[in-house]
Amino acid sequence: MDPQSARRKACSAEEYLAIERLAEERHELIAGEILARPRGSRRHALIAANLVGGLGNPLRDRPCLVVGSHMRVAAATVGLYTYPDVVVVCGGAQFIDEGEDTLTNPGVIVEVLSPTTESYDRGKKFEQYRAIASLTDYVLVSQEALLVEHFVRQPGGAWLLTEHRAGDRLTFDSLGCSIPLAEIYLKVLA
């Protein structure tokens, strides 16, 4: 079965993974429906790369994995299989199966906002990500302005939002590190 035909019918997680592992382009599974991932912009790619480097360097000597958008993440209890822009997991990555291509225990997820996906990233996708028990931090990064929105899970399950702007640092208490916004936006906004 090719991804084109799979878009026309409901699909199980097992069917999706079998299709996705053979596909040339990446797709997400959302409530049984396979959807093509949108292409990113130059700004989008630079921001994501800056974040992977900016978080990867301080965590390189710790048992943490910092990866970009090629690592699939599963919120299996709600049927979401997706490719966040940046993912961090510390203390040992757990995968859905022996393929080790679908992470189930992210601690930090970062999404770089795009005009076509911003409302989904803020709404339904964030709602689905909250079903991942290991997730402590969810970060939304604007491509249009120096603005980073950092949601941190609180005891009891509530999420606290902190906005960061020019001159600020994005601090991850869960990781014990931070990154200046100037580094996140390096070569992005002129």
N, C-alpha and C positions, 0 to 999 in steps of 0.2 A: 504494500500500500504506500503511495507517495503522499507527501504532506498536502498537496493540492486536494486530493480526494478526502483526506482526513478532515479538512476544514468543513466539509459538508455534513458531518454527522457527529454525534456525541462520541467521545473517546475516553477510554479508561486510562489511568496513569500508566499501566503496563504497556498499552498500545502506543501511547504518546512517547514513552521512553524508547521503545523499539524504533519508531519512526524518526525521532529526533536524533538518535545516535547514528543514523545513516544519512540524514539530511545535510545538504550543503549550506543552507541558510538556517539561522536559529529561529525557533518558535517558542511561544509560551503556551502553557496549558492553563486555562482559566475556566473553572467549573465545567470541565468536560469538552471545551472547545479549544482547538488549536488555532493560534493566531500568530501571524508573522511579526517579528520584532521590527520596529521602525529603525531606519538608518539614523545615525547620529551626525552631528555637525562637527566642524573643526573645534569650536569652543567646547562642545560636549566632550570630545575626545581628549582635549588638553586638560580640562578640569579633572576628568577621571584619572588620567595618567599622573597628574600632580598629586592627587589624593593617594593613589597607590604608592607612589614614591615617598610622599610626606608621612604616611603612616607606616609603611614598610621599613623605613630606615630606623626609627626608634624602637621598633618591635623585632628587628632582625635577630637579636640574641635571646629572644624569649620564645616560648613554645606557642607562637602565634602564626597564623597564615593570613596574609593580606593578598587578595586577588581582585582582578578586574572582571569585566563582564563576560568572560568565557566560562565562569563557574556558575552552573545552574544551582538554584536554591529551591528547596521544596518546603512549602507549608502544606504538607500532605493532608492534614486533617480538614482543610478547607478546599483542597483540590487545586492549589496554585503551584505551578512549576514555572520559574521565571529566572531571568538573568539580571540581577542588580548591577549597577555600574561599579560599585566597590563593595566587597564583603570582607569582614575580619572575623576570625574565630580564634580563640586562644584556649589552650588546654586540651587540644586534641580534636581534630575534625571528625565528624560522624557523617557517613554517607548512607543514602537510601539502599544501596546494594554494592556488590563487589566491583561495579564499574567505576566507582569513586569519581563520578562526574556530577553528582547531585547532592549537595551539602544540605544537611538537615538541622544543624545547630549553629547558625550564624549568631554572633554577638552584636555585631554592628553591620547595618546595611545603609549604603549611601545611594541615593538616586539623584542624578543630575537632571533638572527639570527641562523638558522640551515643550514647545507650544502644543504639540499633539498629544502628549502624555501627562501634562501637569495635573489636570483635574483627577485623572486616574491615580497618579502617584500620591496625591494628597488624600484621596478618598478611599475608594474600594481596595486599592493595593495595600495601603497602610492598614486598613481594617484587617485584611487577610494576613499581612505580616505579623500583626499583633497576636495571632494564634500560635506563633513560634515561641515556645516557652523560653528558649535561650536568648532571645533578642532583648538587648538592653538599650540600644541606641538606634534611632532611625534619623537619618540626616537628609534634608532636601537642599540642593545647591542650585541657585539661580544661574542661568547663563547670561542674563541680561543686566544684572546689577551685582554689586558686591553684597550679597545677602545669602546667609546660610541659616537654615532653620534646623535646630537640633532638638529632637524629642528624646527624652530619657525616661525609661520605665521606673516608676516609683514603687516603694513597698505598697502592696495592696493592688497593684496593677494599673494605677492611673499613669498618664504620660504628661511630663512637664516639658513645655516648649521654652527654649531660649533662642532669641534671634541674635545673630552675629553680623556685624557690618565692618566696613573699612577700619583697619587698625586693631581689630579684635583677633583673638585666638580661639580656635575651635578646640575645646578641651574635653577629652574622654576620661572621666573618672574611672570607668570600667576597664580601661586599658592602661591608665597611668601615663598618658602622653597627650600632647596637644600639637596643633599645627596652625601657624598664622594664616589668616585669610589671604594675605599677600602672596603666600606660597601656593595656596589653592588656585588663585587666579593668575599666577605667573604666566605671562605671554598671552593672556586671554582677553582682557579688557584694556584697551589703550586709551 
